[in-house]
Amino acid sequence: MNTLEASKTLEDKILEKITLADDEVFTRKDFQGIGNYNSVGRCLRNLVKKGTMIKIGHGLYAKAAISPLSKNIVPRKGLPQLAVEALKKFGIETFPSSYQRAYNEGRSVIHL
């Protein structure tokens, strides 16, 4: 391990992993091997306070951004997408609803 790597805090290491990941949803388990359970939890809570992450459920965190409309901290992706990703992390397979299939296949019609 070089000096630069050794000088990184646990929070720096977690933030680096989050930044480089394609995932939007994270659990503490995603950071096993970086730090112990409690330390990782503390770092994730700090990242929530800083607006880098947002807590979306018990032990579930998502990458965050500032909404251009409300200026509030919000998830970068919609809740339906985050839910699918979170369920996949727990080994639960999801399927699109009949409404989602119709929309994806161009069969949905909006009546005004």
N, C-alpha and C positions, 0 to 999 in steps of 0.2 A: 504494500500500500504506500503510495507516495504521500508527501507532506500535505499537499492540497486536499487529497481525499481524506486524510486523517483529521484535517481541521474543519471539515464539514460537520454541522450539527445534525442531529437526527431529523429535525424539521427540514433542513436543507436536502437531505437524502430523500425524504418522503416527497417533498415538493418536486424534486428532480424526476422521481419515478412517475408522479402524476402528470407532469408536463410532457414527458416523453411517451406516455401511454396513449394508445388509441381509445382506450376505454373511457367512458364518462362516469361510470359508477364504481365505487370502491368500498371495500370493507377493511376492517383491521387485518384480516387474514391476508390481504394482498401485500401487506408489508412485513410478513413473517421473515425473519432472517435479518431485518434491518434494525429492529429494536424489540424490546419486550412489549407485551400486550398493553400494559398501563401507560408506558411512555408513548407508544404509537397513538393511543387514545388522546393523550394530552396534546400531542402535536396536531392531530386532526381537529380537536376543539379550537386550538389556536388558529389554524388555517380557516376555520369557519368564522372566527372573530375578525380575521383579516379580510374576509370576503373572497378568498381563493376557492373555498369549498362551501357547499351548502349541505346541511343535514337533511336527508329526504326520508329517513326512517330510522328505526332502532338499529344502530351499527351500520347504516348505509349513508354514504356521502357521494355527492356528485360535483363535478367541476362547475364553477360558478362564473358569472359575468355580471356586469352592471347593465340593467335594462335601460336602453336609450329613452324609453317613454317615461317610466316611473323613477328612474335613477336608483331603484332598489336592487339588491343582490338577488339574482334568480339563477336557476339551473341553465346551462347552455343549450340543453335540448329539452323537448317537451316531456311531460310526465309519462305519456304512453310509451315513448321510446326508452326512457329511463327504467320504467317498470319491466319491460321486456328484457333489457340488459341485466337488471338485478335478478330477475327470476332465472335467467340463464346461468348466472354465477352460482346459484343454488341448485343447479341441475334440473330445473323445471322447464320443460319444453312448452313453448307458447305457439298459438296459431292465430292467424288474423281472423277477425270476426267477419260475418257475412257482409257487413257494411264496408269494412276495410277492403275485402276482396272485390266488391263491386266497384269501389272507388279506384283501386289499383288496376282494374281491368277496363276502366273507362265506361262502366255501366251505370254510374250514379248520375242522377239528374236532379238539379236544384230547381224547384218550382218557386217562383216569386209571386 
